[in-house]
Amino acid sequence: MANLRTRTKIAPLPLIFGLLLVGSMVFGGYYFRQYQSLKSASSKTPEEQNKDLVALINKVYELPKDEEPGLVAKVKDEAIFKKDYPVFVNARVGDDLLLYEKSQLAVLYRSSENKVIHTAQINFKQGASVQIIAPGALQNSTEQTLTAKLSADVKVSGKSEPVGQYSSTTVVDVTGSNSDLAKKIAEALGGTVATTLPAGEKASEGVELVVIVANVAAVEPTPAP
């Protein structure tokens, strides 16, 4: 009886190498596009990323058109987030929160599902309106100090350059109804409280307190001979 032998056809080596090359090009192109996309996203500023997020949400939910969100935050800890915002019981790690102060609106968005999970009306606590009078280099640092120490009590609503020179920081209670808060601000900035603005300095309309930041070094008195 003749022996029957099963022969397995093997594709020619050039064909195999060709298929491997095509496959590597396809997968290489895919990962290159992914890399470029991630690289582009990481090179954007937080402001640009926020604008992209707002544009994305606007496709599935109509956000306020007359204002930008005052806060854009990502949920990183569900327990802490739900403690701060108990209305969002369905929040998950990775969700985005947008707060609109003027519209009193809070929006919770889930990018993995491309949908708004929940919205809520929130009453934002308004702090006393504060104007900072200081050279440009000191305006932002003063605001940061106030925000860090008294964020719930004050709201910086204006900044301006000083007319005069001042060796110490002064807090002026323009309306006369925020004496306790004026003392807190003075303590936070290492200054003192005054009842009137120095000559030449002006408070903007609607401002309740004015912070005049020291802009020259204090002159030490000359010792008596």
Secondary structure as a PSIPRED ss2 file (coil, helix, strand):
# PSIPRED VFORMAT (PSIPRED V4.0)

   1 M C   1.000  0.000  0.000
   2 A C   1.000  0.000  0.000
   3 N C   1.000  0.000  0.000
   4 L C   1.000  0.000  0.000
   5 R C   1.000  0.000  0.000
   6 T C   1.000  0.000  0.000
   7 R C   1.000  0.000  0.000
   8 T C   1.000  0.000  0.000
   9 K C   1.000  0.000  0.000
  10 I C   1.000  0.000  0.000
  11 A C   1.000  0.000  0.000
  12 P C   1.000  0.000  0.000
  13 L H   0.000  1.000  0.000
  14 P H   0.000  1.000  0.000
  15 L H   0.000  1.000  0.000
  16 I H   0.000  1.000  0.000
  17 F H   0.000  1.000  0.000
  18 G H   0.000  1.000  0.000
  19 L H   0.000  1.000  0.000
  20 L H   0.000  1.000  0.000
  21 L H   0.000  1.000  0.000
  22 V H   0.000  1.000  0.000
  23 G H   0.000  1.000  0.000
  24 S H   0.000  1.000  0.000
  25 M H   0.000  1.000  0.000
  26 V H   0.000  1.000  0.000
  27 F H   0.000  1.000  0.000
  28 G H   0.000  1.000  0.000
  29 G H   0.000  1.000  0.000
  30 Y H   0.000  1.000  0.000
  31 Y H   0.000  1.000  0.000
  32 F H   0.000  1.000  0.000
  33 R H   0.000  1.000  0.000
  34 Q H   0.000  1.000  0.000
  35 Y H   0.000  1.000  0.000
  36 Q H   0.000  1.000  0.000
  37 S H   0.000  1.000  0.000
  38 L H   0.000  1.000  0.000
  39 K H   0.000  1.000  0.000
  40 S H   0.000  1.000  0.000
  41 A H   0.000  1.000  0.000
  42 S H   0.000  1.000  0.000
  43 S C   1.000  0.000  0.000
  44 K C   1.000  0.000  0.000
  45 T C   1.000  0.000  0.000
  46 P H   0.000  1.000  0.000
  47 E H   0.000  1.000  0.000
  48 E H   0.000  1.000  0.000
  49 Q H   0.000  1.000  0.000
  50 N H   0.000  1.000  0.000
  51 K H   0.000  1.000  0.000
  52 D H   0.000  1.000  0.000
  53 L H   0.000  1.000  0.000
  54 V H   0.000  1.000  0.000
  55 A H   0.000  1.000  0.000
  56 L H   0.000  1.000  0.000
  57 I H   0.000  1.000  0.000
  58 N H   0.000  1.000  0.000
  59 K C   1.000  0.000  0.000
  60 V C   1.000  0.000  0.000
  61 Y C   1.000  0.000  0.000
  62 E C   1.000  0.000  0.000
  63 L C   1.000  0.000  0.000
  64 P C   1.000  0.000  0.000
  65 K C   1.000  0.000  0.000
  66 D C   1.000  0.000  0.000
  67 E C   1.000  0.000  0.000
  68 E C   1.000  0.000  0.000
  69 P C   1.000  0.000  0.000
  70 G C   1.000  0.000  0.000
  71 L E   0.000  0.000  1.000
  72 V E   0.000  0.000  1.000
  73 A E   0.000  0.000  1.000
  74 K E   0.000  0.000  1.000
  75 V C   1.000  0.000  0.000
  76 K C   1.000  0.000  0.000
  77 D C   1.000  0.000  0.000
  78 E H   0.000  1.000  0.000
  79 A H   0.000  1.000  0.000
  80 I H   0.000  1.000  0.000
  81 F H   0.000  1.000  0.000
  82 K H   0.000  1.000  0.000
  83 K H   0.000  1.000  0.000
  84 D H   0.000  1.000  0.000
  85 Y C   1.000  0.000  0.000
  86 P C   1.000  0.000  0.000
  87 V C   1.000  0.000  0.000
  88 F C   1.000  0.000  0.000
  89 V C   1.000  0.000  0.000
  90 N C   1.000  0.000  0.000
  91 A C   1.000  0.000  0.000
  92 R C   1.000  0.000  0.000
  93 V C   1.000  0.000  0.000
  94 G C   1.000  0.000  0.000
  95 D C   1.000  0.000  0.000
  96 D E   0.000  0.000  1.000
  97 L E   0.000  0.000  1.000
  98 L E   0.000  0.000  1.000
  99 L E   0.000  0.000  1.000
 100 Y E   0.000  0.000  1.000
 101 E C   1.000  0.000  0.000
 102 K C   1.000  0.000  0.000
 103 S C   1.000  0.000  0.000
 104 Q C   1.000  0.000  0.000
 105 L E   0.000  0.000  1.000
 106 A E   0.000  0.000  1.000
 107 V E   0.000  0.000  1.000
 108 L E   0.000  0.000  1.000
 109 Y E   0.000  0.000  1.000
 110 R E   0.000  0.000  1.000
 111 S C   1.000  0.000  0.000
 112 S C   1.000  0.000  0.000
 113 E C   1.000  0.000  0.000
 114 N C   1.000  0.000  0.000
 115 K E   0.000  0.000  1.000
 116 V E   0.000  0.000  1.000
 117 I E   0.000  0.000  1.000
 118 H E   0.000  0.000  1.000
 119 T E   0.000  0.000  1.000
 120 A E   0.000  0.000  1.000
 121 Q E   0.000  0.000  1.000
 122 I C   1.000  0.000  0.000
 123 N C   1.000  0.000  0.000
 124 F C   1.000  0.000  0.000
 125 K C   1.000  0.000  0.000
 126 Q C   1.000  0.000  0.000
 127 G C   1.000  0.000  0.000
 128 A E   0.000  0.000  1.000
 129 S E   0.000  0.000  1.000
 130 V E   0.000  0.000  1.000
 131 Q E   0.000  0.000  1.000
 132 I E   0.000  0.000  1.000
 133 I E   0.000  0.000  1.000
 134 A C   1.000  0.000  0.000
 135 P C   1.000  0.000  0.000
 136 G H   0.000  1.000  0.000
 137 A H   0.000  1.000  0.000
 138 L H   0.000  1.000  0.000
 139 Q H   0.000  1.000  0.000
 140 N H   0.000  1.000  0.000
 141 S H   0.000  1.000  0.000
 142 T H   0.000  1.000  0.000
 143 E H   0.000  1.000  0.000
 144 Q H   0.000  1.000  0.000
 145 T H   0.000  1.000  0.000
 146 L H   0.000  1.000  0.000
 147 T H   0.000  1.000  0.000
 148 A H   0.000  1.000  0.000
 149 K H   0.000  1.000  0.000
 150 L H   0.000  1.000  0.000
 151 S C   1.000  0.000  0.000
 152 A C   1.000  0.000  0.000
 153 D C   1.000  0.000  0.000
 154 V E   0.000  0.000  1.000
 155 K E   0.000  0.000  1.000
 156 V E   0.000  0.000  1.000
 157 S E   0.000  0.000  1.000
 158 G E   0.000  0.000  1.000
 159 K E   0.000  0.000  1.000
 160 S E   0.000  0.000  1.000
 161 E C   1.000  0.000  0.000
 162 P C   1.000  0.000  0.000
 163 V C   1.000  0.000  0.000
 164 G C   1.000  0.000  0.000
 165 Q C   1.000  0.000  0.000
 166 Y C   1.000  0.000  0.000
 167 S C   1.000  0.000  0.000
 168 S C   1.000  0.000  0.000
 169 T C   1.000  0.000  0.000
 170 T E   0.000  0.000  1.000
 171 V E   0.000  0.000  1.000
 172 V E   0.000  0.000  1.000
 173 D E   0.000  0.000  1.000
 174 V C   1.000  0.000  0.000
 175 T C   1.000  0.000  0.000
 176 G C   1.000  0.000  0.000
 177 S C   1.000  0.000  0.000
 178 N C   1.000  0.000  0.000
 179 S H   0.000  1.000  0.000
 180 D H   0.000  1.000  0.000
 181 L H   0.000  1.000  0.000
 182 A H   0.000  1.000  0.000
 183 K H   0.000  1.000  0.000
 184 K H   0.000  1.000  0.000
 185 I H   0.000  1.000  0.000
 186 A H   0.000  1.000  0.000
 187 E H   0.000  1.000  0.000
 188 A H   0.000  1.000  0.000
 189 L H   0.000  1.000  0.000
 190 G C   1.000  0.000  0.000
 191 G C   1.000  0.000  0.000
 192 T E   0.000  0.000  1.000
 193 V E   0.000  0.000  1.000
 194 A E   0.000  0.000  1.000
 195 T C   1.000  0.000  0.000
 196 T C   1.000  0.000  0.000
 197 L C   1.000  0.000  0.000
 198 P C   1.000  0.000  0.000
 199 A C   1.000  0.000  0.000
 200 G C   1.000  0.000  0.000
 201 E C   1.000  0.000  0.000
 202 K C   1.000  0.000  0.000
 203 A C   1.000  0.000  0.000
 204 S C   1.000  0.000  0.000
 205 E C   1.000  0.000  0.000
 206 G C   1.000  0.000  0.000
 207 V C   1.000  0.000  0.000
 208 E C   1.000  0.000  0.000
 209 L E   0.000  0.000  1.000
 210 V E   0.000  0.000  1.000
 211 V E   0.000  0.000  1.000
 212 I E   0.000  0.000  1.000
 213 V C   1.000  0.000  0.000
 214 A C   1.000  0.000  0.000
 215 N C   1.000  0.000  0.000
 216 V C   1.000  0.000  0.000
 217 A C   1.000  0.000  0.000
 218 A C   1.000  0.000  0.000
 219 V C   1.000  0.000  0.000
 220 E C   1.000  0.000  0.000
 221 P C   1.000  0.000  0.000
 222 T C   1.000  0.000  0.000
 223 P C   1.000  0.000  0.000
 224 A C   1.000  0.000  0.000
 225 P C   1.000  0.000  0.000
